[in-house]
Amino acid sequence: MHRTHISNALALAVVLMFAAGVTLACGGGTAPEAPGTTAGASAGDGSISELMQARGLTEADVQAALKTYMPTGKKDSYYIFASGGHSGQMLVIGVPSMRILKVVGVFTPEPWQGYGYGDQTDHLLMQGARDGKMLTWGDTHHPALSETGGDYDGQFVFINDKANARVAVINLKDFVTTQIVASELIENDHGATFVTPNTEYVVEAAQYPAPLGGKYAPIENWADNYRGAVIFWKFDRDKGRILPEKSFAVEVPPYMQRDIADAGKLASDGFVFVNSIDTEMAWGGNAEGNPPLESGASQNDMDYLHIINWKAAEKVAAAGKTETIADMRVIRLQTAIDEGILHFVGEPKSPTVSTFPPTERASSSAASSTRTPRSTISIKSRA
């Protein structure tokens, strides 16, 4: 018998024995005798109450085991799609069992399933090449489910490579990566990935400002030559693919656009929300007498929430009011201001997450959500 089947069978036996022990403890009666056993079996033979006592288990422990146990052949009620961090992959975890059901190969070769080793997945990884070179490392961060009407539809998952500014499409028909895109407009990302309410766009926001297109500029010229960008990758649901030729970006100031961002819903539909830090435009430089970056970027009491009118941006891009940089159509900063695309809202220093979950209430923290007829957003500062 396969090792997994053996372990599952043993686990089921233990859980059933625990359940019998709970019955004895709660009801005060005697457990029915199983065939081939005698009443009052010793702990070595599987006495439930004595086993619980020997292991220091409580009824709550047994109840917890029952709540999370999932026999072989049974399906979990929910899936967690978790970033694999520096593995460059995505993990699929069952709930309530908490078993890792699959490691989805995404941005890096995955030996045990042959991902990135001599078949069509080599070509897939080359789609995310930068400077003409295949990358064999990554840092996955923020998986995002596709949405219909602002709610999860379970058709696709998108995930970003924070270190190398790449975005991948994973089809949930077979839990396989089908596309990787990268733009050399930006060097890294953090406010990614997230989608507009009907998955018209998969959005990727740069984290650290840099000269757009990978050009060189002295870091002392930060305010003049360094910029961020928010990329709107056009998604074709029927094809299950991102269309780079129909995608565009919005240039943003040289603040650090950071962490999870999101698109608004209901009353805020049509806007995306990206937090930022470092309105001081600090860049470190201890040797030059500047404060360390973390300190220099925390001098001001307020930073800015970036609010982008993506529907207005879509029209501006369609009208050709863009500049092509690194093969990406870019709405330059002044155009975004003149066309009413980019707006700022002051917020307490060093904010982190902005989310608009399908509960219809949004938050910029882990604060509780409740259903409400209009979209709202709250901000939480980083400690």
C-alpha angles and dihedrals in degrees: 000000000000114000091240092055091049093050092047092050091050091047091051091050092051093048091050090050090050090050091052089050091054090052091053093046095047102038102033090222131116125266117246113258116253117224111277095018135101129221117263096028114183124254089257089058093050108276101177101208092045091047091052090048094047092052095040092242122163130202087257089057091053092046090052090051091052092048094054101035115106117182121224110276094028121109126232117241095231142018127221115210104205131182115244094213113207092005086075090223139102125242124216110206126186122228128241093012093051089211118150099243097182143356105217112211108228124146103003136043113275109203102195093060097032093245109164095009113116104309135086090299088073087064090046092056090047088060086071095047118137122206086003093297129117112239116221097186135057147159112231114201125158122029114196127193120224114255139213117195089353094302131102114268100182096229103113141009122209123198135180135223102223095193098052105025098245131145126203134199118217118191112217093206087082104001092244131136108247104174143017123194131186134178122202087210088095133030102215141355141214108161089072152152113019135129138222115250096273096030092254087144138019105215127214123182123195117239107201119038116241137159103289114253095023097282120152125253129160110262088233085070090062097130094047105037108022121085143162128223139200112215121208106203109200111230124205105204094192092055093035089226142114113241108215092186090061095043127099141181138222118221114228133188124278095271120119108261102207149192130338115357129179148191121253125247136206108354091011095047110134096041134089123206124214124173123217142192134195102056080161087070089223117169104180119241105169091173090057092052097261122133118261112275096253090051096042091049092053102056098099122071092220137047129181135263105212113220115191123191096219095182090056089045090052090056093046091051091048089052089058097246091142141100120225113235121171090349091304125115106235128195100214120229097253091049090050088054095045093047094048093245101125124054133172130214119190115238136173113285123284101009120184126191132030116189138171104188123188088262083087094237120095132206140180093219143031090282116140119271129219131183114265133168093241136044117256134176132206129191131224122191123225111253 
